[in-house]
């Protein structure tokens, strides 16, 4: 049986951001959570990046972290697509 594939630090950063987004969405009102879940998936899928496009991935990570900080605010109750 083969071992699990090792991830690069950048890959792990992307996965951690994705998980953090869903954790933050669980703090939103129950009726609005599906909107946040759809929005998160849409944001991650809209960019078709190559694995070795490091500068773009790093930029998108920084941008995503800023968005997460904004949408985590208690004043943001819903997101519209």
Order of alpha helices (4+ residues) and beta strands (2+ residues): alpha-alpha-alpha
